[in-house]
């Protein structure tokens, strides 16, 4: 078993245990809450990316992609 597989299995077990602790039967609500918490933990990164996208605009993104692909401007 790869380390990443072991970590995923461990996280799955922990999520299941957390779901039981908070009283959810199927764990879906607990998984949703965990995803919301992880998103909240990374809001500064998301905000920075959002700001960057607005600063370059749609046309700017396409231009950057063409430059990276070597197609010029």
N, C-alpha and C positions, 0 to 999 in steps of 0.2 A: 504494500500500500504506500502510495506516495505521501509525502508530508502534507501536500495540499488536500488530498483525499481524507487524510486523518483529521485535519483541521475542520474540513467541511462536515465530517461525520460527528465530530465533537460539538461543533456549533449547532448542528441539527438536534443532538441530544439535549444540549443546554436550552435550546429554544423550546423543546417539548417539555422539559422540566419547568421552565418559566411559565409556559402556558398552563400547566397544572397548578402552579402556585397562585396565579392570578384568577383561576377559576374558569377558564375557557375550556370547552369540551374538545374542540377540534384544533385548537392552536392557531387558527387563521387570524383571529383578532390580535393575539400576542405577536405573531409574525408581522402584522401590519404596524403595530405599535413600535416594534423593534426597528422596522424600516423607517418610520417617522423619526425615531430617535437618532438613527444614523444620519439621516438627512439633516437634522438639526445640528448635529455635530460638525457637519461639513458645509454649513451655510456660507461661511466666508469664502470658501473656494468656489461655490456655486455663484455667489454674488460677483466675484471677480470675473468669472467666465462670462456671466450675463453682461457685465459692464463692457468687457472686451468685445463681445459680439455686437453690442450697440455702437461701440466706438469705430469699428471697421466697417460696419454696415454689410448688407447682403452683397453688394457689388465688390466691396473690399475683400470679402471672404473668397469669392470666386476668383478674384485676381491673385490672391495669395495661393490658392490651390493650383492655378495655372503656372505660377512661378515655381512652386515646389515640383510640379510635374515636368518642368522644363519647357513649357509651351510659350513662355514669354508673356508680355502684357497685352 
